Amino acid sequence: MVDGTESMKELIQYITHTLVDYPDQVEVTELTGNQTNVIELKVAKDDIGKIIGRSGRTANAIRTILNCASTKLNRRYILHIIDE
């Protein structure tokens, strides 16, 4: 793990690319704060249901993986799924 920030973005990109039908439309951006970083995720309109999942289960699972991975970095990451 070279840079924690890049690896968290890459982690979210990897997870979402495997779930969606249009991986070329996945956009992951990061907003950096003092202790908390926000990762924004945009996917194609047809793929938003696959990312959120039934009753939000898939989104919660992605957030759990992100929280577990970020614990090593002593930082907090929040995942925002942007629905346009």
MMTF fields as JSON, N, C-alpha, C and O atoms, coordinates in Angstrom:
{
  "mmtfVersion": "1.0.0",
  "mmtfProducer": "UNKNOWN",
  "numBonds": 335,
  "numAtoms": 336,
  "numGroups": 84,
  "numChains": 1,
  "numModels": 1,
  "chainsPerModel": [1],
  "groupsPerChain": [84],
  "chainIdList": ["A"],
  "bondAtomList": [4, 2, 8, 6, 12, 10, 16, 14, 20, 18, 24, 22, 28, 26, 32, 30, 36, 34, 40, 38, 44, 42, 48, 46, 52, 50, 56, 54, 60, 58, 64, 62, 68, 66, 72, 70, 76, 74, 80, 78, 84, 82, 88, 86, 92, 90, 96, 94, 100, 98, 104, 102, 108, 106, 112, 110, 116, 114, 120, 118, 124, 122, 128, 126, 132, 130, 136, 134, 140, 138, 144, 142, 148, 146, 152, 150, 156, 154, 160, 158, 164, 162, 168, 166, 172, 170, 176, 174, 180, 178, 184, 182, 188, 186, 192, 190, 196, 194, 200, 198, 204, 202, 208, 206, 212, 210, 216, 214, 220, 218, 224, 222, 228, 226, 232, 230, 236, 234, 240, 238, 244, 242, 248, 246, 252, 250, 256, 254, 260, 258, 264, 262, 268, 266, 272, 270, 276, 274, 280, 278, 284, 282, 288, 286, 292, 290, 296, 294, 300, 298, 304, 302, 308, 306, 312, 310, 316, 314, 320, 318, 324, 322, 328, 326, 332, 330],
  "bondOrderList": [1, 1, 1, 1, 1, 1, 1, 1, 1, 1, 1, 1, 1, 1, 1, 1, 1, 1, 1, 1, 1, 1, 1, 1, 1, 1, 1, 1, 1, 1, 1, 1, 1, 1, 1, 1, 1, 1, 1, 1, 1, 1, 1, 1, 1, 1, 1, 1, 1, 1, 1, 1, 1, 1, 1, 1, 1, 1, 1, 1, 1, 1, 1, 1, 1, 1, 1, 1, 1, 1, 1, 1, 1, 1, 1, 1, 1, 1, 1, 1, 1, 1, 1],
  "groupList": [{"groupName": "MET", "atomNameList": ["N", "CA", "C", "O"], "elementList": ["N", "C", "C", "O"], "formalChargeList": [0, 0, 0, 0], "bondAtomList": [1, 0, 2, 1, 3, 2], "bondOrderList": [1, 1, 2], "singleLetterCode": "M", "chemCompType": "L-PEPTIDE LINKING"}, {"groupName": "VAL", "atomNameList": ["N", "CA", "C", "O"], "elementList": ["N", "C", "C", "O"], "formalChargeList": [0, 0, 0, 0], "bondAtomList": [1, 0, 2, 1, 3, 2], "bondOrderList": [1, 1, 2], "singleLetterCode": "V", "chemCompType": "L-PEPTIDE LINKING"}, {"groupName": "ASP", "atomNameList": ["N", "CA", "C", "O"], "elementList": ["N", "C", "C", "O"], "formalChargeList": [0, 0, 0, 0], "bondAtomList": [1, 0, 2, 1, 3, 2], "bondOrderList": [1, 1, 2], "singleLetterCode": "D", "chemCompType": "L-PEPTIDE LINKING"}, {"groupName": "GLY", "atomNameList": ["N", "CA", "C", "O"], "elementList": ["N", "C", "C", "O"], "formalChargeList": [0, 0, 0, 0], "bondAtomList": [1, 0, 2, 1, 3, 2], "bondOrderList": [1, 1, 2], "singleLetterCode": "G", "chemCompType": "PEPTIDE LINKING"}, {"groupName": "THR", "atomNameList": ["N", "CA", "C", "O"], "elementList": ["N", "C", "C", "O"], "formalChargeList": [0, 0, 0, 0], "bondAtomList": [1, 0, 2, 1, 3, 2], "bondOrderList": [1, 1, 2], "singleLetterCode": "T", "chemCompType": "L-PEPTIDE LINKING"}, {"groupName": "GLU", "atomNameList": ["N", "CA", "C", "O"], "elementList": ["N", "C", "C", "O"], "formalChargeList": [0, 0, 0, 0], "bondAtomList": [1, 0, 2, 1, 3, 2], "bondOrderList": [1, 1, 2], "singleLetterCode": "E", "chemCompType": "L-PEPTIDE LINKING"}, {"groupName": "SER", "atomNameList": ["N", "CA", "C", "O"], "elementList": ["N", "C", "C", "O"], "formalChargeList": [0, 0, 0, 0], "bondAtomList": [1, 0, 2, 1, 3, 2], "bondOrderList": [1, 1, 2], "singleLetterCode": "S", "chemCompType": "L-PEPTIDE LINKING"}, {"groupName": "LYS", "atomNameList": ["N", "CA", "C", "O"], "elementList": ["N", "C", "C", "O"], "formalChargeList": [0, 0, 0, 0], "bondAtomList": [1, 0, 2, 1, 3, 2], "bondOrderList": [1, 1, 2], "singleLetterCode": "K", "chemCompType": "L-PEPTIDE LINKING"}, {"groupName": "LEU", "atomNameList": ["N", "CA", "C", "O"], "elementList": ["N", "C", "C", "O"], "formalChargeList": [0, 0, 0, 0], "bondAtomList": [1, 0, 2, 1, 3, 2], "bondOrderList": [1, 1, 2], "singleLetterCode": "L", "chemCompType": "L-PEPTIDE LINKING"}, {"groupName": "ILE", "atomNameList": ["N", "CA", "C", "O"], "elementList": ["N", "C", "C", "O"], "formalChargeList": [0, 0, 0, 0], "bondAtomList": [1, 0, 2, 1, 3, 2], "bondOrderList": [1, 1, 2], "singleLetterCode": "I", "chemCompType": "L-PEPTIDE LINKING"}, {"groupName": "GLN", "atomNameList": ["N", "CA", "C", "O"], "elementList": ["N", "C", "C", "O"], "formalChargeList": [0, 0, 0, 0], "bondAtomList": [1, 0, 2, 1, 3, 2], "bondOrderList": [1, 1, 2], "singleLetterCode": "Q", "chemCompType": "L-PEPTIDE LINKING"}, {"groupName": "TYR", "atomNameList": ["N", "CA", "C", "O"], "elementList": ["N", "C", "C", "O"], "formalChargeList": [0, 0, 0, 0], "bondAtomList": [1, 0, 2, 1, 3, 2], "bondOrderList": [1, 1, 2], "singleLetterCode": "Y", "chemCompType": "L-PEPTIDE LINKING"}, {"groupName": "HIS", "atomNameList": ["N", "CA", "C", "O"], "elementList": ["N", "C", "C", "O"], "formalChargeList": [0, 0, 0, 0], "bondAtomList": [1, 0, 2, 1, 3, 2], "bondOrderList": [1, 1, 2], "singleLetterCode": "H", "chemCompType": "L-PEPTIDE LINKING"}, {"groupName": "PRO", "atomNameList": ["N", "CA", "C", "O"], "elementList": ["N", "C", "C", "O"], "formalChargeList": [0, 0, 0, 0], "bondAtomList": [1, 0, 2, 1, 3, 2], "bondOrderList": [1, 1, 2], "singleLetterCode": "P", "chemCompType": "L-PEPTIDE LINKING"}, {"groupName": "ASN", "atomNameList": ["N", "CA", "C", "O"], "elementList": ["N", "C", "C", "O"], "formalChargeList": [0, 0, 0, 0], "bondAtomList": [1, 0, 2, 1, 3, 2], "bondOrderList": [1, 1, 2], "singleLetterCode": "N", "chemCompType": "L-PEPTIDE LINKING"}, {"groupName": "ALA", "atomNameList": ["N", "CA", "C", "O"], "elementList": ["N", "C", "C", "O"], "formalChargeList": [0, 0, 0, 0], "bondAtomList": [1, 0, 2, 1, 3, 2], "bondOrderList": [1, 1, 2], "singleLetterCode": "A", "chemCompType": "L-PEPTIDE LINKING"}, {"groupName": "ARG", "atomNameList": ["N", "CA", "C", "O"], "elementList": ["N", "C", "C", "O"], "formalChargeList": [0, 0, 0, 0], "bondAtomList": [1, 0, 2, 1, 3, 2], "bondOrderList": [1, 1, 2], "singleLetterCode": "R", "chemCompType": "L-PEPTIDE LINKING"}, {"groupName": "CYS", "atomNameList": ["N", "CA", "C", "O"], "elementList": ["N", "C", "C", "O"], "formalChargeList": [0, 0, 0, 0], "bondAtomList": [1, 0, 2, 1, 3, 2], "bondOrderList": [1, 1, 2], "singleLetterCode": "C", "chemCompType": "L-PEPTIDE LINKING"}],
  "groupTypeList": [0, 1, 2, 3, 4, 5, 6, 0, 7, 5, 8, 9, 10, 11, 9, 4, 12, 4, 8, 1, 2, 11, 13, 2, 10, 1, 5, 1, 4, 5, 8, 4, 3, 14, 10, 4, 14, 1, 9, 5, 8, 7, 1, 15, 7, 2, 2, 9, 3, 7, 9, 9, 3, 16, 6, 3, 16, 4, 15, 14, 15, 9, 16, 4, 9, 8, 14, 17, 15, 6, 4, 7, 8, 14, 16, 16, 11, 9, 8, 12, 9, 9, 2, 5],
  "groupIdList": [1, 2, 3, 4, 5, 6, 7, 8, 9, 10, 11, 12, 13, 14, 15, 16, 17, 18, 19, 20, 21, 22, 23, 24, 25, 26, 27, 28, 29, 30, 31, 32, 33, 34, 35, 36, 37, 38, 39, 40, 41, 42, 43, 44, 45, 46, 47, 48, 49, 50, 51, 52, 53, 54, 55, 56, 57, 58, 59, 60, 61, 62, 63, 64, 65, 66, 67, 68, 69, 70, 71, 72, 73, 74, 75, 76, 77, 78, 79, 80, 81, 82, 83, 84],
  "secStructList": [7, 7, 7, 2, 2, 2, 2, 2, 2, 2, 2, 2, 2, 2, 2, 2, 2, 2, 2, 7, 1, 7, 4, 4, 4, 7, 3, 3, 3, 3, 3, 3, 7, 1, 1, 3, 3, 3, 3, 3, 3, 3, 7, 7, 4, 4, 4, 2, 2, 2, 2, 2, 7, 4, 4, 4, 2, 2, 2, 2, 2, 2, 2, 2, 2, 2, 2, 2, 2, 2, 2, 6, 6, 6, 7, 3, 3, 3, 3, 3, 3, 3, 7, 7],
  "xCoordList": [0.854, 0.0, 0.896, 1.516, 0.958, 1.823, 1.205, 1.807, 0.008, -0.686, -2.097, -2.833, -2.468, -3.774, -4.921, -5.931, -4.775, -5.831, -6.078, -7.218, -5.017, -5.16, -5.686, -6.489, -5.246, -5.682, -7.167, -7.84, -7.682, -9.106, -9.943, -10.982, -9.497, -10.197, -10.147, -11.149, -8.994, -8.845, -9.713, -10.278, -9.818, -10.66, -12.114, -12.767, -12.621, -14.01, -14.21, -15.234, -13.243, -13.345, -13.383, -14.186, -12.531, -12.491, -13.821, -14.357, -14.339, -15.603, -16.736, -17.512, -16.832, -17.948, -17.822, -18.831, -16.603, -16.432, -16.93, -17.447, -16.776, -17.221, -18.732, -19.295, -19.393, -20.839, -21.698, -22.832, -21.17, -22.001, -21.902, -20.985, -22.866, -22.865, -22.057, -21.577, -21.905, -21.189, -19.997, -20.055, -18.923, -17.792, -17.061, -16.374, -17.202, -16.54, -17.193, -16.607, -18.388, -19.085, -18.948, -19.596, -18.119, -17.896, -16.924, -15.839, -17.32, -16.474, -16.327, -17.315, -15.079, -14.794, -13.935, -12.842, -14.431, -13.668, -13.57, -14.388, -12.565, -12.36, -12.21, -11.485, -12.906, -12.794, -12.062, -12.517, -10.942, -10.094, -10.348, -10.424, -10.478, -10.636, -9.531, -8.586, -9.64, -8.619, -8.558, -7.492, -9.66, -9.716, -10.633, -10.532, -11.525, -12.513, -12.384, -12.292, -12.379, -12.38, -13.718, -14.274, -14.222, -15.482, -15.181, -14.544, -15.638, -15.494, -16.859, -17.834, -16.903, -18.145, -18.116, -17.117, -19.209, -19.309, -20.466, -21.605, -20.161, -21.182, -21.119, -20.042, -22.28, -22.372, -23.475, -24.21, -23.587, -24.639, -26.003, -26.155, -26.969, -28.314, -28.878, -29.58, -28.572, -29.07, -28.388, -28.924, -27.217, -26.449, -26.661, -26.159, -27.378, -27.515, -28.183, -27.828, -29.123, -29.798, -28.865, -29.009, -27.914, -26.953, -25.982, -25.539, -25.657, -24.739, -25.446, -24.859, -26.683, -27.419, -27.885, -27.766, -28.409, -28.852, -30.207, -30.78, -30.698, -32.009, -31.919, -31.11, -32.745, -32.78, -31.442, -31.161, -30.606, -29.324, -28.236, -27.21, -28.436, -27.473, -26.119, -25.08, -26.122, -24.858, -24.092, -22.881, -24.785, -24.141, -23.562, -22.453, -24.305, -23.803, -22.589, -21.666, -22.58, -21.43, -20.197, -19.096, -20.368, -19.246, -18.724, -17.512, -19.62, -19.203, -18.465, -17.506, -18.9, -18.227, -16.811, -15.876, -16.649, -15.31, -14.431, -13.264, -14.977, -14.222, -13.796, -12.656, -14.696, -14.361, -13.286, -12.386, -13.373, -12.368, -11.004, -9.991, -10.975, -9.702, -9.095, -7.873, -9.926, -9.409, -8.947, -8.26, -9.305, -8.885, -7.371, -6.802, -6.712, -5.252, -4.603, -3.489, -5.296, -4.754, -5.078, -4.642, -5.84, -6.287, -7.016, -6.86, -7.804, -8.621, -10.044, -10.291, -10.952, -12.356, -12.768, -12.518, -13.384, -13.871, -15.381, -15.933, -16.037, -17.488, -17.754, -17.157, -18.642, -18.999, -20.341, -21.348, -20.342, -21.589, -21.85, -21.011, -22.996, -23.396, -24.284, -25.357, -23.828, -24.528, -25.482, -25.074, -26.755, -27.805, -28.301, -28.897, -28.058, -28.493, -29.548, -30.034],
  "yCoordList": [-1.172, 0.0, 1.23, 1.557, 1.9, 3.06, 4.28, 4.91, 4.615, 5.786, 5.368, 4.826, 5.619, 5.195, 5.797, 5.133, 7.065, 7.731, 7.05, 6.739, 6.822, 6.185, 4.763, 4.317, 4.058, 2.678, 2.592, 1.646, 3.54, 3.537, 3.822, 3.194, 4.764, 5.04, 3.811, 3.449, 3.178, 1.987, 0.844, 0.084, 0.721, -0.311, -0.125, -1.08, 1.092, 1.377, 1.169, 0.629, 1.592, 1.383, -0.103, -0.536, -0.873, -2.309, -2.979, -3.771, -2.655, -3.265, -2.886, -3.745, -1.603, -1.159, -1.655, -1.962, -1.737, -2.236, -3.673, -4.055, -4.46, -5.846, -5.98, -7.008, -4.972, -5.055, -4.493, -4.932, -3.527, -2.783, -3.333, -4.088, -2.94, -3.31, -2.331, -2.691, -1.103, -0.064, 0.447, 1.544, -0.343, 0.06, 1.306, 1.969, 1.631, 2.824, 4.108, 5.183, 4.02, 5.205, 5.379, 6.249, 4.567, 4.691, 5.843, 5.889, 6.766, 7.889, 7.887, 7.907, 7.863, 7.895, 9.119, 9.253, 10.012, 11.2, 11.237, 10.648, 11.934, 12.006, 13.439, 14.233, 13.754, 15.044, 14.802, 14.02, 15.468, 15.212, 16.231, 17.433, 15.734, 16.586, 16.309, 15.581, 16.879, 16.675, 15.229, 14.615, 14.674, 13.289, 12.426, 11.2, 13.053, 12.308, 12.632, 13.797, 11.596, 11.75, 11.255, 10.276, 11.944, 11.563, 11.047, 11.731, 9.848, 9.282, 9.329, 8.762, 10.023, 10.147, 9.157, 9.042, 8.452, 7.43, 7.762, 7.923, 7.861, 8.07, 6.885, 6.48, 6.336, 5.238, 5.571, 6.542, 4.768, 4.963, 4.816, 4.107, 5.491, 5.48, 4.063, 3.742, 3.216, 1.838, 0.983, -0.054, 1.404, 0.613, 1.024, 0.354, 2.091, 2.593, 1.557, 1.443, 0.814, -0.216, -1.349, -1.938, -1.662, -2.72, -2.293, -3.115, -1.02, -0.52, -0.407, -0.729, 0.039, 0.186, -1.176, -1.467, -2.004, -3.342, -3.323, -2.266, -4.507, -4.645, -4.154, -4.648, -3.195, -2.568, -1.969, -1.831, -1.607, -0.97, -1.914, -1.467, -3.2, -4.177, -4.09, -4.173, -3.925, -3.85, -2.59, -2.64, -1.467, -0.216, -0.326, 0.144, -0.939, -1.121, -2.037, -1.814, -3.058, -3.96, -3.233, -3.438, -2.389, -1.609, -0.667, -0.522, -0.03, 0.875, 0.122, 0.644, -1.084, -1.889, -2.241, -2.154, -2.637, -2.948, -1.711, -1.795, -0.565, 0.685, 1.043, 1.454, 0.891, 1.195, 0.262, 0.701, -1.013, -1.971, -1.671, -1.727, -1.353, -1.06, 0.244, 0.362, 1.219, 2.515, 2.513, 3.442, 1.502, 1.424, 1.381, 1.954, 0.702, 0.634, 1.997, 2.23, 2.893, 4.215, 5.24, 6.388, 4.829, 5.731, 6.944, 8.064, 6.707, 7.756, 7.24, 6.037, 8.136, 7.762, 8.102, 9.208, 7.171, 7.364, 7.204, 6.293, 8.096, 8.045, 7.887, 8.585, 6.979, 6.752, 7.403, 7.089, 8.32, 8.946, 8.421, 8.563, 7.825, 7.355, 8.44, 8.74, 9.016, 10.146, 9.605, 8.934, 9.917, 9.462, 10.671, 11.584, 10.677, 11.804, 11.385, 12.21],
  "zCoordList": [0.0, 0.0, 0.0, 1.012, -1.128, -1.264, -0.628, 0.242, -1.056, -0.537, -0.16, -0.984, 1.077, 1.556, 0.778, 0.541, 0.374, -0.36, -1.694, -2.039, -2.437, -3.743, -3.606, -4.425, -2.594, -2.454, -2.085, -2.493, -1.337, -1.004, -2.25, -2.457, -3.078, -4.329, -5.232, -5.849, -5.308, -6.141, -5.618, -6.404, -4.304, -3.71, -4.124, -4.545, -4.008, -4.383, -5.882, -6.298, -6.697, -8.143, -8.475, -9.301, -7.844, -8.115, -7.754, -8.529, -6.583, -6.139, -7.087, -7.506, -7.424, -8.255, -9.693, -10.328, -10.213, -11.585, -11.722, -12.772, -10.677, -10.748, -10.603, -10.98, -10.07, -9.833, -10.956, -11.148, -11.699, -12.65, -14.066, -14.392, -14.907, -16.319, -17.165, -18.24, -16.693, -17.434, -16.607, -16.052, -16.524, -15.682, -16.179, -15.402, -17.46, -17.98, -17.488, -17.621, -16.924, -16.418, -14.905, -14.322, -14.272, -12.837, -12.584, -13.165, -11.717, -11.328, -9.812, -9.078, -9.357, -7.922, -7.65, -8.2, -6.8, -6.411, -4.894, -4.187, -4.414, -2.974, -2.511, -3.11, -1.437, -0.772, 0.544, 1.379, 0.724, 1.882, 2.979, 2.725, 4.201, 5.373, 6.374, 6.071, 7.559, 8.584, 9.041, 8.986, 9.486, 9.949, 9.102, 9.13, 8.349, 7.591, 6.108, 5.722, 5.291, 3.841, 3.317, 3.815, 2.312, 1.692, 0.294, -0.507, 0.007, -1.321, -1.986, -1.492, -3.128, -3.88, -5.034, -5.744, -5.211, -6.237, -7.171, -6.733, -8.464, -9.487, -10.436, -10.872, -10.748, -11.718, -12.714, -12.534, -13.758, -14.746, -14.077, -13.082, -14.638, -14.059, -13.955, -12.996, -14.941, -14.928, -13.856, -13.465, -13.379, -12.419, -10.965, -10.062, -10.722, -9.348, -8.452, -7.279, -8.97, -8.175, -7.794, -6.722, -8.655, -8.352, -7.262, -6.459, -7.235, -6.204, -4.86, -3.827, -4.859, -3.595, -3.088, -1.898, -3.975, -3.584, -2.909, -2.645, -2.64, -2.003, -0.559, 0.225, -0.226, 1.108, 1.511, 2.702, 0.528, 0.821, 1.283, 1.794, 1.116, 1.62, 0.92, 1.574, -0.398, -1.12, -0.741, -0.528, -0.656, -0.26, 1.15, 1.405, 2.057, 3.419, 3.448, 4.231, 2.611, 2.55, 2.026, 2.537, 1.015, 0.483, 1.559, 1.72, 2.293, 3.373, 4.482, 5.052, 4.788, 5.81, 5.376, 6.173, 4.124, 3.605, 3.652, 4.034, 3.268, 3.293, 4.709, 4.928, 5.668, 7.066, 7.607, 8.323, 7.274, 7.741, 7.145, 7.842, 5.861, 5.199, 5.703, 5.789, 6.035, 6.463, 7.919, 8.346, 8.674, 10.076, 10.194, 11.123, 9.252, 9.27, 9.081, 9.549, 8.398, 8.112, 9.196, 9.116, 10.206, 11.275, 10.709, 11.196, 9.685, 9.085, 8.952, 9.041, 8.745, 8.572, 7.152, 6.673, 6.496, 5.135, 5.114, 5.733, 4.398, 4.223, 2.738, 1.918, 2.392, 0.997, 0.709, 1.344, -0.266, -0.748, -2.151, -3.04, -2.346, -3.655, -4.257, -3.733, -5.351, -5.966, -7.029, -7.976, -6.843, -7.746, -8.527, -7.956, -9.813, -10.63, -11.609, -12.384]
}
